[in-house]
C-alpha cells in the first residue's frame, strides 16, 4: 500500500523483502538512483518522507481505533 502511495508521488522503491530469501526485510526499503541530480534526489526523498509520515499517521489511527474497540 505504501509503495502505491509513493508511486502516486512519482517516487518508487523496492521493498526490502525482495532482497531476503527468508521472511525478513519488512522494515526495509531500497532506493536506487544514478541519473538524478542532487536536487532531484532531495526532492524525491522529500516526497518519500511525506508518504512515510502519512503511513505512520494511518498506522497510529488504526491502532487507536483498534484499542477503542477492545475497550468497548
mmCIF file as Biopython writes it, N, C-alpha, C and O atoms, coordinates in Angstrom:
data_model
#
loop_
_atom_site.group_PDB
_atom_site.id
_atom_site.type_symbol
_atom_site.label_atom_id
_atom_site.label_alt_id
_atom_site.label_comp_id
_atom_site.label_asym_id
_atom_site.label_entity_id
_atom_site.label_seq_id
_atom_site.pdbx_PDB_ins_code
_atom_site.Cartn_x
_atom_site.Cartn_y
_atom_site.Cartn_z
_atom_site.occupancy
_atom_site.B_iso_or_equiv
_atom_site.auth_seq_id
_atom_site.auth_asym_id
_atom_site.pdbx_PDB_model_num
ATOM 1   N N  . UNK A ? 1  ? 0.823   -1.189  0.000   1.0 0.0 1  A 1 
ATOM 2   C CA . UNK A ? 1  ? 0.000   0.000   0.000   1.0 0.0 1  A 1 
ATOM 3   C C  . UNK A ? 1  ? 0.866   1.250   0.000   1.0 0.0 1  A 1 
ATOM 4   O O  . UNK A ? 1  ? 0.564   2.206   -0.715  1.0 0.0 1  A 1 
ATOM 5   N N  . UNK A ? 2  ? 1.937   1.263   0.789   1.0 0.0 2  A 1 
ATOM 6   C CA . UNK A ? 2  ? 2.778   2.453   0.835   1.0 0.0 2  A 1 
ATOM 7   C C  . UNK A ? 2  ? 3.488   2.660   -0.502  1.0 0.0 2  A 1 
ATOM 8   O O  . UNK A ? 2  ? 3.670   3.799   -0.932  1.0 0.0 2  A 1 
ATOM 9   N N  . UNK A ? 3  ? 3.889   1.579   -1.162  1.0 0.0 3  A 1 
ATOM 10  C CA . UNK A ? 3  ? 4.547   1.711   -2.461  1.0 0.0 3  A 1 
ATOM 11  C C  . UNK A ? 3  ? 3.617   2.385   -3.458  1.0 0.0 3  A 1 
ATOM 12  O O  . UNK A ? 3  ? 4.055   3.245   -4.223  1.0 0.0 3  A 1 
ATOM 13  N N  . UNK A ? 4  ? 2.349   2.011   -3.464  1.0 0.0 4  A 1 
ATOM 14  C CA . UNK A ? 4  ? 1.392   2.649   -4.371  1.0 0.0 4  A 1 
ATOM 15  C C  . UNK A ? 4  ? 1.281   4.139   -4.087  1.0 0.0 4  A 1 
ATOM 16  O O  . UNK A ? 4  ? 1.199   4.945   -5.014  1.0 0.0 4  A 1 
ATOM 17  N N  . UNK A ? 5  ? 1.279   4.506   -2.816  1.0 0.0 5  A 1 
ATOM 18  C CA . UNK A ? 5  ? 1.210   5.928   -2.464  1.0 0.0 5  A 1 
ATOM 19  C C  . UNK A ? 5  ? 2.493   6.655   -2.885  1.0 0.0 5  A 1 
ATOM 20  O O  . UNK A ? 5  ? 2.442   7.803   -3.326  1.0 0.0 5  A 1 
ATOM 21  N N  . UNK A ? 6  ? 3.622   5.993   -2.750  1.0 0.0 6  A 1 
ATOM 22  C CA . UNK A ? 6  ? 4.884   6.602   -3.184  1.0 0.0 6  A 1 
ATOM 23  C C  . UNK A ? 6  ? 4.883   6.816   -4.698  1.0 0.0 6  A 1 
ATOM 24  O O  . UNK A ? 6  ? 5.300   7.869   -5.182  1.0 0.0 6  A 1 
ATOM 25  N N  . UNK A ? 7  ? 4.417   5.824   -5.433  1.0 0.0 7  A 1 
ATOM 26  C CA . UNK A ? 7  ? 4.366   5.948   -6.893  1.0 0.0 7  A 1 
ATOM 27  C C  . UNK A ? 7  ? 3.450   7.097   -7.297  1.0 0.0 7  A 1 
ATOM 28  O O  . UNK A ? 7  ? 3.728   7.804   -8.266  1.0 0.0 7  A 1 
ATOM 29  N N  . UNK A ? 8  ? 2.360   7.286   -6.559  1.0 0.0 8  A 1 
ATOM 30  C CA . UNK A ? 8  ? 1.469   8.408   -6.874  1.0 0.0 8  A 1 
ATOM 31  C C  . UNK A ? 8  ? 2.172   9.751   -6.658  1.0 0.0 8  A 1 
ATOM 32  O O  . UNK A ? 8  ? 1.754   10.766  -7.215  1.0 0.0 8  A 1 
ATOM 33  N N  . UNK A ? 9  ? 3.242   9.759   -5.846  1.0 0.0 9  A 1 
ATOM 34  C CA . UNK A ? 9  ? 4.064   10.958  -5.639  1.0 0.0 9  A 1 
ATOM 35  C C  . UNK A ? 9  ? 5.271   10.971  -6.584  1.0 0.0 9  A 1 
ATOM 36  O O  . UNK A ? 9  ? 6.173   11.798  -6.445  1.0 0.0 9  A 1 
ATOM 37  N N  . UNK A ? 10 ? 5.273   10.037  -7.551  1.0 0.0 10 A 1 
ATOM 38  C CA . UNK A ? 10 ? 6.345   9.915   -8.553  1.0 0.0 10 A 1 
ATOM 39  C C  . UNK A ? 10 ? 7.685   9.513   -7.943  1.0 0.0 10 A 1 
ATOM 40  O O  . UNK A ? 10 ? 8.745   9.947   -8.394  1.0 0.0 10 A 1 
ATOM 41  N N  . UNK A ? 11 ? 7.617   8.680   -6.914  1.0 0.0 11 A 1 
ATOM 42  C CA . UNK A ? 11 ? 8.807   8.117   -6.277  1.0 0.0 11 A 1 
ATOM 43  C C  . UNK A ? 11 ? 8.580   6.617   -6.165  1.0 0.0 11 A 1 
ATOM 44  O O  . UNK A ? 11 ? 7.481   6.172   -5.834  1.0 0.0 11 A 1 
ATOM 45  N N  . UNK A ? 12 ? 9.612   5.845   -6.440  1.0 0.0 12 A 1 
ATOM 46  C CA . UNK A ? 12 ? 9.481   4.391   -6.312  1.0 0.0 12 A 1 
ATOM 47  C C  . UNK A ? 12 ? 10.658  3.847   -5.505  1.0 0.0 12 A 1 
ATOM 48  O O  . UNK A ? 12 ? 11.722  4.460   -5.418  1.0 0.0 12 A 1 
ATOM 49  N N  . UNK A ? 13 ? 10.430  2.696   -4.930  1.0 0.0 13 A 1 
ATOM 50  C CA . UNK A ? 13 ? 11.472  1.998   -4.193  1.0 0.0 13 A 1 
ATOM 51  C C  . UNK A ? 13 ? 11.203  0.513   -4.323  1.0 0.0 13 A 1 
ATOM 52  O O  . UNK A ? 13 ? 10.137  0.104   -4.783  1.0 0.0 13 A 1 
ATOM 53  N N  . UNK A ? 14 ? 12.164  -0.287  -3.922  1.0 0.0 14 A 1 
ATOM 54  C CA . UNK A ? 14 ? 11.986  -1.731  -3.904  1.0 0.0 14 A 1 
ATOM 55  C C  . UNK A ? 14 ? 11.815  -2.159  -2.456  1.0 0.0 14 A 1 
ATOM 56  O O  . UNK A ? 14 ? 12.654  -1.835  -1.616  1.0 0.0 14 A 1 
ATOM 57  N N  . UNK A ? 15 ? 10.730  -2.891  -2.144  1.0 0.0 15 A 1 
ATOM 58  C CA . UNK A ? 15 ? 10.555  -3.373  -0.772  1.0 0.0 15 A 1 
ATOM 59  C C  . UNK A ? 15 ? 11.743  -4.242  -0.350  1.0 0.0 15 A 1 
ATOM 60  O O  . UNK A ? 15 ? 12.278  -5.010  -1.150  1.0 0.0 15 A 1 
ATOM 61  N N  . UNK A ? 16 ? 12.139  -4.113  0.896   1.0 0.0 16 A 1 
ATOM 62  C CA . UNK A ? 16 ? 13.280  -4.860  1.403   1.0 0.0 16 A 1 
ATOM 63  C C  . UNK A ? 16 ? 13.122  -6.365  1.330   1.0 0.0 16 A 1 
ATOM 64  O O  . UNK A ? 16 ? 14.114  -7.092  1.271   1.0 0.0 16 A 1 
ATOM 65  N N  . UNK A ? 17 ? 11.884  -6.844  1.332   1.0 0.0 17 A 1 
ATOM 66  C CA . UNK A ? 17 ? 11.650  -8.293  1.275   1.0 0.0 17 A 1 
ATOM 67  C C  . UNK A ? 17 ? 12.193  -8.908  -0.008  1.0 0.0 17 A 1 
ATOM 68  O O  . UNK A ? 17 ? 12.441  -10.112 -0.054  1.0 0.0 17 A 1 
ATOM 69  N N  . UNK A ? 18 ? 12.381  -8.107  -1.047  1.0 0.0 18 A 1 
ATOM 70  C CA . UNK A ? 18 ? 12.900  -8.626  -2.316  1.0 0.0 18 A 1 
ATOM 71  C C  . UNK A ? 18 ? 14.363  -9.049  -2.207  1.0 0.0 18 A 1 
ATOM 72  O O  . UNK A ? 18 ? 14.875  -9.731  -3.095  1.0 0.0 18 A 1 
ATOM 73  N N  . UNK A ? 19 ? 15.033  -8.657  -1.144  1.0 0.0 19 A 1 
ATOM 74  C CA . UNK A ? 19 ? 16.457  -8.913  -1.009  1.0 0.0 19 A 1 
ATOM 75  C C  . UNK A ? 19 ? 16.793  -9.967  0.042   1.0 0.0 19 A 1 
ATOM 76  O O  . UNK A ? 19 ? 17.953  -10.121 0.424   1.0 0.0 19 A 1 
ATOM 77  N N  . UNK A ? 20 ? 15.777  -10.692 0.508   1.0 0.0 20 A 1 
ATOM 78  C CA . UNK A ? 20 ? 15.975  -11.745 1.503   1.0 0.0 20 A 1 
ATOM 79  C C  . UNK A ? 20 ? 15.312  -13.024 1.023   1.0 0.0 20 A 1 
ATOM 80  O O  . UNK A ? 20 ? 14.206  -12.996 0.483   1.0 0.0 20 A 1 
ATOM 81  N N  . UNK A ? 21 ? 15.987  -14.140 1.222   1.0 0.0 21 A 1 
ATOM 82  C CA . UNK A ? 21 ? 15.391  -15.435 0.894   1.0 0.0 21 A 1 
ATOM 83  C C  . UNK A ? 21 ? 14.404  -15.857 1.975   1.0 0.0 21 A 1 
ATOM 84  O O  . UNK A ? 21 ? 13.443  -16.575 1.700   1.0 0.0 21 A 1 
ATOM 85  N N  . UNK A ? 22 ? 14.642  -15.412 3.194   1.0 0.0 22 A 1 
ATOM 86  C CA . UNK A ? 22 ? 13.755  -15.756 4.309   1.0 0.0 22 A 1 
ATOM 87  C C  . UNK A ? 22 ? 12.728  -14.644 4.495   1.0 0.0 22 A 1 
ATOM 88  O O  . UNK A ? 22 ? 12.667  -13.710 3.695   1.0 0.0 22 A 1 
ATOM 89  N N  . UNK A ? 23 ? 11.939  -14.741 5.527   1.0 0.0 23 A 1 
ATOM 90  C CA . UNK A ? 23 ? 10.871  -13.773 5.797   1.0 0.0 23 A 1 
ATOM 91  C C  . UNK A ? 23 ? 11.433  -12.565 6.549   1.0 0.0 23 A 1 
ATOM 92  O O  . UNK A ? 23 ? 11.053  -12.304 7.691   1.0 0.0 23 A 1 
ATOM 93  N N  . UNK A ? 24 ? 12.330  -11.841 5.906   1.0 0.0 24 A 1 
ATOM 94  C CA . UNK A ? 24 ? 12.947  -10.663 6.511   1.0 0.0 24 A 1 
ATOM 95  C C  . UNK A ? 24 ? 12.784  -9.471  5.575   1.0 0.0 24 A 1 
ATOM 96  O O  . UNK A ? 24 ? 12.318  -9.616  4.445   1.0 0.0 24 A 1 
ATOM 97  N N  . UNK A ? 25 ? 13.163  -8.322  6.044   1.0 0.0 25 A 1 
ATOM 98  C CA . UNK A ? 25 ? 13.192  -7.130  5.220   1.0 0.0 25 A 1 
ATOM 99  C C  . UNK A ? 25 ? 11.922  -6.316  5.205   1.0 0.0 25 A 1 
ATOM 100 O O  . UNK A ? 25 ? 11.797  -5.379  4.417   1.0 0.0 25 A 1 
ATOM 101 N N  . UNK A ? 26 ? 10.968  -6.660  6.069   1.0 0.0 26 A 1 
ATOM 102 C CA . UNK A ? 26 ? 9.692   -5.939  6.085   1.0 0.0 26 A 1 
ATOM 103 C C  . UNK A ? 26 ? 9.851   -4.490  6.529   1.0 0.0 26 A 1 
ATOM 104 O O  . UNK A ? 26 ? 9.012   -3.650  6.205   1.0 0.0 26 A 1 
ATOM 105 N N  . UNK A ? 27 ? 10.898  -4.194  7.254   1.0 0.0 27 A 1 
ATOM 106 C CA . UNK A ? 27 ? 11.125  -2.833  7.750   1.0 0.0 27 A 1 
ATOM 107 C C  . UNK A ? 27 ? 12.102  -2.057  6.865   1.0 0.0 27 A 1 
ATOM 108 O O  . UNK A ? 27 ? 12.525  -0.958  7.224   1.0 0.0 27 A 1 
ATOM 109 N N  . UNK A ? 28 ? 12.460  -2.623  5.714   1.0 0.0 28 A 1 
ATOM 110 C CA . UNK A ? 28 ? 13.476  -2.017  4.864   1.0 0.0 28 A 1 
ATOM 111 C C  . UNK A ? 28 ? 12.908  -1.640  3.500   1.0 0.0 28 A 1 
ATOM 112 O O  . UNK A ? 28 ? 11.954  -2.247  3.013   1.0 0.0 28 A 1 
ATOM 113 N N  . UNK A ? 29 ? 13.516  -0.632  2.903   1.0 0.0 29 A 1 
ATOM 114 C CA . UNK A ? 29 ? 13.267  -0.310  1.502   1.0 0.0 29 A 1 
ATOM 115 C C  . UNK A ? 29 ? 14.620  -0.037  0.858   1.0 0.0 29 A 1 
ATOM 116 O O  . UNK A ? 29 ? 15.577  0.329   1.540   1.0 0.0 29 A 1 
ATOM 117 N N  . UNK A ? 30 ? 14.692  -0.214  -0.449  1.0 0.0 30 A 1 
ATOM 118 C CA . UNK A ? 30 ? 15.936  0.075   -1.152  1.0 0.0 30 A 1 
ATOM 119 C C  . UNK A ? 30 ? 15.668  1.149   -2.194  1.0 0.0 30 A 1 
ATOM 120 O O  . UNK A ? 30 ? 14.782  1.020   -3.039  1.0 0.0 30 A 1 
ATOM 121 N N  . UNK A ? 31 ? 16.453  2.205   -2.110  1.0 0.0 31 A 1 
ATOM 122 C CA . UNK A ? 31 ? 16.363  3.286   -3.079  1.0 0.0 31 A 1 
ATOM 123 C C  . UNK A ? 31 ? 17.497  3.125   -4.082  1.0 0.0 31 A 1 
ATOM 124 O O  . UNK A ? 31 ? 18.615  2.762   -3.719  1.0 0.0 31 A 1 
ATOM 125 N N  . UNK A ? 32 ? 17.199  3.395   -5.326  1.0 0.0 32 A 1 
ATOM 126 C CA . UNK A ? 32 ? 18.212  3.310   -6.370  1.0 0.0 32 A 1 
ATOM 127 C C  . UNK A ? 32 ? 18.190  4.611   -7.152  1.0 0.0 32 A 1 
ATOM 128 O O  . UNK A ? 32 ? 17.137  5.051   -7.614  1.0 0.0 32 A 1 
ATOM 129 N N  . UNK A ? 33 ? 19.333  5.210   -7.295  1.0 0.0 33 A 1 
ATOM 130 C CA . UNK A ? 33 ? 19.406  6.446   -8.069  1.0 0.0 33 A 1 
ATOM 131 C C  . UNK A ? 33 ? 20.807  6.571   -8.648  1.0 0.0 33 A 1 
ATOM 132 O O  . UNK A ? 33 ? 21.800  6.387   -7.944  1.0 0.0 33 A 1 
ATOM 133 N N  . UNK A ? 34 ? 20.877  6.886   -9.930  1.0 0.0 34 A 1 
ATOM 134 C CA . UNK A ? 34 ? 22.182  7.105   -10.550 1.0 0.0 34 A 1 
ATOM 135 C C  . UNK A ? 34 ? 22.148  8.281   -11.523 1.0 0.0 34 A 1 
ATOM 136 O O  . UNK A ? 34 ? 23.175  8.925   -11.736 1.0 0.0 34 A 1 
ATOM 137 N N  . UNK A ? 35 ? 21.006  8.572   -12.109 1.0 0.0 35 A 1 
ATOM 138 C CA . UNK A ? 35 ? 20.918  9.662   -13.077 1.0 0.0 35 A 1 
ATOM 139 C C  . UNK A ? 35 ? 20.398  10.978  -12.507 1.0 0.0 35 A 1 
ATOM 140 O O  . UNK A ? 35 ? 20.759  12.034  -13.027 1.0 0.0 35 A 1 
ATOM 141 N N  . UNK A ? 36 ? 19.583  10.967  -11.484 1.0 0.0 36 A 1 
ATOM 142 C CA . UNK A ? 36 ? 19.047  12.245  -10.993 1.0 0.0 36 A 1 
ATOM 143 C C  . UNK A ? 36 ? 20.147  13.156  -10.443 1.0 0.0 36 A 1 
ATOM 144 O O  . UNK A ? 36 ? 21.189  12.702  -9.971  1.0 0.0 36 A 1 
ATOM 145 N N  . UNK A ? 37 ? 19.877  14.426  -10.523 1.0 0.0 37 A 1 
ATOM 146 C CA . UNK A ? 37 ? 20.786  15.417  -9.932  1.0 0.0 37 A 1 
ATOM 147 C C  . UNK A ? 37 ? 20.600  15.404  -8.411  1.0 0.0 37 A 1 
ATOM 148 O O  . UNK A ? 37 ? 19.601  14.882  -7.917  1.0 0.0 37 A 1 
ATOM 149 N N  . UNK A ? 38 ? 21.541  15.967  -7.676  1.0 0.0 38 A 1 
ATOM 150 C CA . UNK A ? 38 ? 21.356  16.048  -6.222  1.0 0.0 38 A 1 
ATOM 151 C C  . UNK A ? 38 ? 20.049  16.740  -5.831  1.0 0.0 38 A 1 
ATOM 152 O O  . UNK A ? 38 ? 19.394  16.319  -4.877  1.0 0.0 38 A 1 
ATOM 153 N N  . UNK A ? 39 ? 19.663  17.786  -6.548  1.0 0.0 39 A 1 
ATOM 154 C CA . UNK A ? 39 ? 18.394  18.459  -6.236  1.0 0.0 39 A 1 
ATOM 155 C C  . UNK A ? 39 ? 17.202  17.540  -6.481  1.0 0.0 39 A 1 
ATOM 156 O O  . UNK A ? 39 ? 16.244  17.555  -5.709  1.0 0.0 39 A 1 
ATOM 157 N N  . UNK A ? 40 ? 17.249  16.742  -7.544  1.0 0.0 40 A 1 
ATOM 158 C CA . UNK A ? 40 ? 16.158  15.799  -7.822  1.0 0.0 40 A 1 
ATOM 159 C C  . UNK A ? 40 ? 16.103  14.702  -6.763  1.0 0.0 40 A 1 
ATOM 160 O O  . UNK A ? 40 ? 15.020  14.259  -6.379  1.0 0.0 40 A 1 
ATOM 161 N N  . UNK A ? 41 ? 17.262  14.268  -6.296  1.0 0.0 41 A 1 
ATOM 162 C CA . UNK A ? 41 ? 17.304  13.259  -5.228  1.0 0.0 41 A 1 
ATOM 163 C C  . UNK A ? 41 ? 16.696  13.834  -3.951  1.0 0.0 41 A 1 
ATOM 164 O O  . UNK A ? 41 ? 15.902  13.168  -3.287  1.0 0.0 41 A 1 
ATOM 165 N N  . UNK A ? 42 ? 17.062  15.060  -3.609  1.0 0.0 42 A 1 
ATOM 166 C CA . UNK A ? 42 ? 16.482  15.703  -2.422  1.0 0.0 42 A 1 
ATOM 167 C C  . UNK A ? 42 ? 14.962  15.800  -2.542  1.0 0.0 42 A 1 
ATOM 168 O O  . UNK A ? 42 ? 14.245  15.539  -1.575  1.0 0.0 42 A 1 
ATOM 169 N N  . UNK A ? 43 ? 14.476  16.170  -3.709  1.0 0.0 43 A 1 
ATOM 170 C CA . UNK A ? 43 ? 13.031  16.270  -3.918  1.0 0.0 43 A 1 
ATOM 171 C C  . UNK A ? 43 ? 12.373  14.897  -3.784  1.0 0.0 43 A 1 
ATOM 172 O O  . UNK A ? 43 ? 11.301  14.780  -3.190  1.0 0.0 43 A 1 
ATOM 173 N N  . UNK A ? 44 ? 13.003  13.867  -4.327  1.0 0.0 44 A 1 
ATOM 174 C CA . UNK A ? 44 ? 12.464  12.513  -4.199  1.0 0.0 44 A 1 
ATOM 175 C C  . UNK A ? 44 ? 12.403  12.062  -2.751  1.0 0.0 44 A 1 
ATOM 176 O O  . UNK A ? 44 ? 11.422  11.452  -2.327  1.0 0.0 44 A 1 
ATOM 177 N N  . UNK A ? 45 ? 13.441  12.359  -1.996  1.0 0.0 45 A 1 
ATOM 178 C CA . UNK A ? 45 ? 13.462  11.998  -0.572  1.0 0.0 45 A 1 
ATOM 179 C C  . UNK A ? 45 ? 12.392  12.783  0.180   1.0 0.0 45 A 1 
ATOM 180 O O  . UNK A ? 45 ? 11.740  12.239  1.072   1.0 0.0 45 A 1 
ATOM 181 N N  . UNK A ? 46 ? 12.203  14.051  -0.167  1.0 0.0 46 A 1 
ATOM 182 C CA . UNK A ? 46 ? 11.150  14.854  0.468   1.0 0.0 46 A 1 
ATOM 183 C C  . UNK A ? 46 ? 9.780   14.238  0.201   1.0 0.0 46 A 1 
ATOM 184 O O  . UNK A ? 46 ? 8.957   14.134  1.110   1.0 0.0 46 A 1 
ATOM 185 N N  . UNK A ? 47 ? 9.535   13.833  -1.037  1.0 0.0 47 A 1 
ATOM 186 C CA . UNK A ? 47 ? 8.250   13.213  -1.384  1.0 0.0 47 A 1 
ATOM 187 C C  . UNK A ? 47 ? 8.068   11.887  -0.656  1.0 0.0 47 A 1 
ATOM 188 O O  . UNK A ? 47 ? 6.986   11.595  -0.145  1.0 0.0 47 A 1 
ATOM 189 N N  . UNK A ? 48 ? 9.131   11.086  -0.611  1.0 0.0 48 A 1 
ATOM 190 C CA . UNK A ? 48 ? 9.048   9.804   0.080   1.0 0.0 48 A 1 
ATOM 191 C C  . UNK A ? 48 ? 8.808   10.018  1.572   1.0 0.0 48 A 1 
ATOM 192 O O  . UNK A ? 48 ? 8.033   9.281   2.183   1.0 0.0 48 A 1 
ATOM 193 N N  . UNK A ? 49 ? 9.455   11.008  2.162   1.0 0.0 49 A 1 
ATOM 194 C CA . UNK A ? 49 ? 9.242   11.305  3.585   1.0 0.0 49 A 1 
ATOM 195 C C  . UNK A ? 49 ? 7.787   11.672  3.843   1.0 0.0 49 A 1 
ATOM 196 O O  . UNK A ? 49 ? 7.219   11.278  4.861   1.0 0.0 49 A 1 
ATOM 197 N N  . UNK A ? 50 ? 7.185   12.418  2.935   1.0 0.0 50 A 1 
ATOM 198 C CA . UNK A ? 50 ? 5.772   12.785  3.076   1.0 0.0 50 A 1 
ATOM 199 C C  . UNK A ? 50 ? 4.898   11.528  3.084   1.0 0.0 50 A 1 
ATOM 200 O O  . UNK A ? 50 ? 3.966   11.418  3.880   1.0 0.0 50 A 1 
ATOM 201 N N  . UNK A ? 51 ? 5.205   10.587  2.198   1.0 0.0 51 A 1 
ATOM 202 C CA . UNK A ? 51 ? 4.448   9.331   2.142   1.0 0.0 51 A 1 
ATOM 203 C C  . UNK A ? 51 ? 4.634   8.540   3.431   1.0 0.0 51 A 1 
ATOM 204 O O  . UNK A ? 51 ? 3.665   8.019   3.985   1.0 0.0 51 A 1 
ATOM 205 N N  . UNK A ? 52 ? 5.865   8.445   3.911   1.0 0.0 52 A 1 
ATOM 206 C CA . UNK A ? 52 ? 6.151   7.693   5.138   1.0 0.0 52 A 1 
ATOM 207 C C  . UNK A ? 52 ? 5.421   8.318   6.329   1.0 0.0 52 A 1 
ATOM 208 O O  . UNK A ? 52 ? 4.849   7.599   7.149   1.0 0.0 52 A 1 
ATOM 209 N N  . UNK A ? 53 ? 5.436   9.627   6.428   1.0 0.0 53 A 1 
ATOM 210 C CA . UNK A ? 53 ? 4.737   10.289  7.542   1.0 0.0 53 A 1 
ATOM 211 C C  . UNK A ? 53 ? 3.240   10.023  7.479   1.0 0.0 53 A 1 
ATOM 212 O O  . UNK A ? 53 ? 2.609   9.786   8.509   1.0 0.0 53 A 1 
ATOM 213 N N  . UNK A ? 54 ? 2.665   10.060  6.279   1.0 0.0 54 A 1 
ATOM 214 C CA . UNK A ? 54 ? 1.233   9.756   6.153   1.0 0.0 54 A 1 
ATOM 215 C C  . UNK A ? 54 ? 0.948   8.313   6.553   1.0 0.0 54 A 1 
ATOM 216 O O  . UNK A ? 54 ? -0.054  8.029   7.210   1.0 0.0 54 A 1 
ATOM 217 N N  . UNK A ? 55 ? 1.827   7.412   6.158   1.0 0.0 55 A 1 
ATOM 218 C CA . UNK A ? 55 ? 1.659   6.000   6.509   1.0 0.0 55 A 1 
ATOM 219 C C  . UNK A ? 55 ? 1.708   5.827   8.026   1.0 0.0 55 A 1 
ATOM 220 O O  . UNK A ? 55 ? 0.912   5.074   8.588   1.0 0.0 55 A 1 
ATOM 221 N N  . UNK A ? 56 ? 2.627   6.511   8.686   1.0 0.0 56 A 1 
ATOM 222 C CA . UNK A ? 56 ? 2.738   6.424   10.142  1.0 0.0 56 A 1 
ATOM 223 C C  . UNK A ? 56 ? 1.478   6.967   10.812  1.0 0.0 56 A 1 
ATOM 224 O O  . UNK A ? 56 ? 1.027   6.416   11.816  1.0 0.0 56 A 1 
ATOM 225 N N  . UNK A ? 57 ? 0.909   8.036   10.269  1.0 0.0 57 A 1 
ATOM 226 C CA . UNK A ? 57 ? -0.338  8.579   10.816  1.0 0.0 57 A 1 
ATOM 227 C C  . UNK A ? 57 ? -1.473  7.570   10.676  1.0 0.0 57 A 1 
ATOM 228 O O  . UNK A ? 57 ? -2.284  7.415   11.589  1.0 0.0 57 A 1 
ATOM 229 N N  . UNK A ? 58 ? -1.533  6.882   9.535   1.0 0.0 58 A 1 
ATOM 230 C CA . UNK A ? 58 ? -2.573  5.870   9.336   1.0 0.0 58 A 1 
ATOM 231 C C  . UNK A ? 58 ? -2.415  4.716   10.320  1.0 0.0 58 A 1 
ATOM 232 O O  . UNK A ? 58 ? -3.402  4.215   10.859  1.0 0.0 58 A 1 
ATOM 233 N N  . UNK A ? 59 ? -1.181  4.297   10.551  1.0 0.0 59 A 1 
ATOM 234 C CA . UNK A ? 59 ? -0.930  3.204   11.496  1.0 0.0 59 A 1 
ATOM 235 C C  . UNK A ? 59 ? -1.378  3.614   12.896  1.0 0.0 59 A 1 
ATOM 236 O O  . UNK A ? 59 ? -2.014  2.826   13.596  1.0 0.0 59 A 1 
ATOM 237 N N  . UNK A ? 60 ? -1.051  4.836   13.308  1.0 0.0 60 A 1 
ATOM 238 C CA . UNK A ? 60 ? -1.472  5.325   14.632  1.0 0.0 60 A 1 
ATOM 239 C C  . UNK A ? 60 ? -2.991  5.388   14.733  1.0 0.0 60 A 1 
ATOM 240 O O  . UNK A ? 60 ? -3.568  4.987   15.744  1.0 0.0 60 A 1 
ATOM 241 N N  . UNK A ? 61 ? -3.635  5.890   13.689  1.0 0.0 61 A 1 
ATOM 242 C CA . UNK A ? 61 ? -5.090  5.987   13.683  1.0 0.0 61 A 1 
ATOM 243 C C  . UNK A ? 61 ? -5.723  4.607   13.791  1.0 0.0 61 A 1 
ATOM 244 O O  . UNK A ? 61 ? -6.651  4.405   14.574  1.0 0.0 61 A 1 
ATOM 245 N N  . UNK A ? 62 ? -5.223  3.662   13.008  1.0 0.0 62 A 1 
ATOM 246 C CA . UNK A ? 62 ? -5.753  2.306   13.041  1.0 0.0 62 A 1 
ATOM 247 C C  . UNK A ? 62 ? -5.555  1.689   14.422  1.0 0.0 62 A 1 
ATOM 248 O O  . UNK A ? 62 ? -6.462  1.051   14.957  1.0 0.0 62 A 1 
ATOM 249 N N  . UNK A ? 63 ? -4.370  1.878   14.999  1.0 0.0 63 A 1 
ATOM 250 C CA . UNK A ? 63 ? -4.090  1.311   16.326  1.0 0.0 63 A 1 
ATOM 251 C C  . UNK A ? 63 ? -5.015  1.909   17.377  1.0 0.0 63 A 1 
ATOM 252 O O  . UNK A ? 63 ? -5.506  1.190   18.247  1.0 0.0 63 A 1 
ATOM 253 N N  . UNK A ? 64 ? -5.258  3.215   17.308  1.0 0.0 64 A 1 
ATOM 254 C CA . UNK A ? 64 ? -6.138  3.833   18.305  1.0 0.0 64 A 1 
ATOM 255 C C  . UNK A ? 64 ? -7.575  3.366   18.127  1.0 0.0 64 A 1 
ATOM 256 O O  . UNK A ? 64 ? -8.295  3.204   19.112  1.0 0.0 64 A 1 
ATOM 257 N N  . UNK A ? 65 ? -8.003  3.148   16.895  1.0 0.0 65 A 1 
ATOM 258 C CA . UNK A ? 65 ? -9.355  2.635   16.658  1.0 0.0 65 A 1 
ATOM 259 C C  . UNK A ? 65 ? -9.492  1.211   17.177  1.0 0.0 65 A 1 
ATOM 260 O O  . UNK A ? 65 ? -10.519 0.850   17.753  1.0 0.0 65 A 1 
ATOM 261 N N  . UNK A ? 66 ? -8.460  0.405   16.974  1.0 0.0 66 A 1 
ATOM 262 C CA . UNK A ? 66 ? -8.497  -0.969  17.462  1.0 0.0 66 A 1 
ATOM 263 C C  . UNK A ? 66 ? -8.504  -0.996  18.986  1.0 0.0 66 A 1 
ATOM 264 O O  . UNK A ? 66 ? -9.192  -1.817  19.593  1.0 0.0 66 A 1 
ATOM 265 N N  . UNK A ? 67 ? -7.744  -0.105  19.601  1.0 0.0 67 A 1 
ATOM 266 C CA . UNK A ? 67 ? -7.710  -0.034  21.065  1.0 0.0 67 A 1 
ATOM 267 C C  . UNK A ? 67 ? -9.079  0.373   21.594  1.0 0.0 67 A 1 
ATOM 268 O O  . UNK A ? 67 ? -9.548  -0.170  22.594  1.0 0.0 67 A 1 
ATOM 269 N N  . UNK A ? 68 ? -9.717  1.323   20.928  1.0 0.0 68 A 1 
ATOM 270 C CA . UNK A ? 68 ? -11.054 1.753   21.332  1.0 0.0 68 A 1 
ATOM 271 C C  . UNK A ? 68 ? -12.071 0.637   21.230  1.0 0.0 68 A 1 
ATOM 272 O O  . UNK A ? 68 ? -12.967 0.540   22.069  1.0 0.0 68 A 1 
ATOM 273 N N  . UNK A ? 69 ? -11.949 -0.204  20.220  1.0 0.0 69 A 1 
ATOM 274 C CA . UNK A ? 69 ? -12.874 -1.330  20.053  1.0 0.0 69 A 1 
ATOM 275 C C  . UNK A ? 69 ? -12.674 -2.370  21.144  1.0 0.0 69 A 1 
ATOM 276 O O  . UNK A ? 69 ? -13.637 -2.983  21.605  1.0 0.0 69 A 1 
ATOM 277 N N  . UNK A ? 70 ? -11.418 -2.572  21.562  1.0 0.0 70 A 1 
ATOM 278 C CA . UNK A ? 70 ? -11.156 -3.584  22.592  1.0 0.0 70 A 1 
ATOM 279 C C  . UNK A ? 70 ? -11.628 -3.117  23.966  1.0 0.0 70 A 1 
ATOM 280 O O  . UNK A ? 70 ? -11.855 -3.937  24.856  1.0 0.0 70 A 1 
ATOM 281 N N  . UNK A ? 71 ? -11.778 -1.806  24.145  1.0 0.0 71 A 1 
ATOM 282 C CA . UNK A ? 71 ? -12.256 -1.274  25.428  1.0 0.0 71 A 1 
ATOM 283 C C  . UNK A ? 71 ? -13.776 -1.264  25.519  1.0 0.0 71 A 1 
ATOM 284 O O  . UNK A ? 71 ? -14.324 -1.039  26.598  1.0 0.0 71 A 1 
ATOM 285 N N  . UNK A ? 72 ? -14.463 -1.502  24.411  1.0 0.0 72 A 1 
ATOM 286 C CA . UNK A ? 72 ? -15.941 -1.493  24.414  1.0 0.0 72 A 1 
ATOM 287 C C  . UNK A ? 72 ? -16.513 -2.723  25.067  1.0 0.0 72 A 1 
ATOM 288 O O  . UNK A ? 72 ? -17.732 -2.867  25.149  1.0 0.0 72 A 1 
#
